[in-house]
Amino acid sequence: MDAVLMETPATNSQGSPVFFYRSDFQAFSVEPNRSVVYLLVENETVVYVGRSENLRKRMMDHSKGQTWDYVLWFDCPRDISPAVERELLKVIRP
C-alpha cells in the first residue's frame, strides 16, 4: 500500500483530522475513548498497523521508540476493530 504525503491534515466528514505529522503531535489531540484503527508511515511506507481507544496516549508510546513521519487513522467500531486491524495487517504486511 502506498501512502500519499499531504501538505495539510486531512479531515473526516465531521471536520476532525485523520492525519498528522509527527512534528505536530504535541499540539494535536484525539478525544479518549474513541475507537480507531491507525497506520504509522515512514518514508512513504506503512511501518505499523494498530488500534486504540486512546490514540494520543498510544502515539506517545510510539514516539519513545519507533520511527515514523505521520499517522493516518479512521474511526472503527470497537467490536470490529480487531478484525479490521487483522485484515489490514494481512494486506499491508508492515
C-alpha positions as CSV (number, residue, x, y, z in Angstrom):
1,M,0.0,0.0,0.0
2,D,1.4,3.4,-1.0
3,A,0.7,6.3,1.3
4,V,0.4,9.8,0.0
5,L,2.2,12.6,1.9
6,M,-0.1,15.5,2.4
7,E,0.7,19.2,2.9
8,T,-2.1,19.7,5.4
9,P,-4.0,17.3,7.7
10,A,-6.9,15.5,6.0
11,T,-10.3,15.6,7.8
12,N,-13.3,13.3,8.1
13,S,-16.9,14.3,7.4
14,Q,-17.1,15.9,10.9
15,G,-14.1,18.1,10.1
16,S,-11.8,16.1,12.6
17,P,-8.3,15.5,11.5
18,V,-7.5,11.9,10.4
19,F,-3.8,12.6,9.7
20,F,-1.0,14.4,11.4
21,Y,2.8,14.7,11.1
22,R,5.0,13.5,14.0
23,S,6.2,17.1,14.4
24,D,2.7,18.3,15.0
25,F,1.9,15.5,17.5
26,Q,2.3,17.5,20.7
27,A,-0.2,20.2,19.6
28,F,-2.8,17.7,18.5
29,S,-5.4,15.7,20.5
30,V,-7.9,13.0,19.7
31,E,-10.6,12.5,22.3
32,P,-10.1,9.5,24.6
33,N,-12.4,6.5,24.3
34,R,-12.7,6.9,20.6
35,S,-12.0,3.6,18.9
36,V,-9.7,4.0,15.9
37,V,-7.5,1.9,13.6
38,Y,-4.3,3.7,12.6
39,L,-1.3,3.4,10.4
40,L,2.2,4.8,11.1
41,V,4.0,5.8,8.0
42,E,7.7,6.4,7.5
43,N,9.3,7.3,4.1
44,E,6.0,6.7,2.3
45,T,5.8,3.1,3.7
46,V,3.4,1.8,6.3
47,V,5.6,0.6,9.2
48,Y,2.9,-0.2,11.8
49,V,-0.8,-1.0,11.9
50,G,-2.6,-0.7,15.2
51,R,-5.9,0.0,17.0
52,S,-6.5,2.1,20.1
53,E,-9.2,3.7,22.2
54,N,-6.8,6.5,23.3
55,L,-4.8,7.4,20.2
56,R,-2.9,10.3,21.8
57,K,-1.6,8.1,24.6
58,R,-0.7,5.4,22.1
59,M,1.2,7.9,19.9
60,M,3.1,9.0,23.0
61,D,4.2,5.4,23.4
62,H,5.2,5.1,19.8
63,S,7.2,8.4,20.0
64,K,9.5,6.9,22.5
65,G,11.0,4.1,20.4
66,Q,9.5,3.9,16.9
67,T,10.4,6.0,13.9
68,W,7.5,7.4,11.9
69,D,6.8,10.5,9.8
70,Y,3.0,10.7,10.1
71,V,-0.1,8.8,11.3
72,L,-3.3,8.1,9.4
73,W,-6.4,6.9,11.3
74,F,-10.1,6.2,10.9
75,D,-12.9,5.7,13.4
76,C,-13.8,2.0,13.7
77,P,-16.4,0.5,16.0
78,R,-14.9,-1.2,19.0
79,D,-16.5,-4.6,18.3
80,I,-14.9,-4.9,14.8
81,S,-11.6,-3.1,15.3
82,P,-9.6,-6.3,16.0
83,A,-10.8,-7.8,12.7
84,V,-10.2,-4.7,10.7
85,E,-6.7,-4.4,12.2
86,R,-6.0,-8.1,11.4
87,E,-7.2,-7.7,7.8
88,L,-5.0,-4.6,7.3
89,L,-2.0,-6.5,8.6
90,K,-2.6,-9.3,6.1
91,V,-2.8,-6.9,3.2
92,I,-0.2,-4.3,4.1
93,R,2.4,-6.5,5.9
94,P,4.3,-3.7,7.6
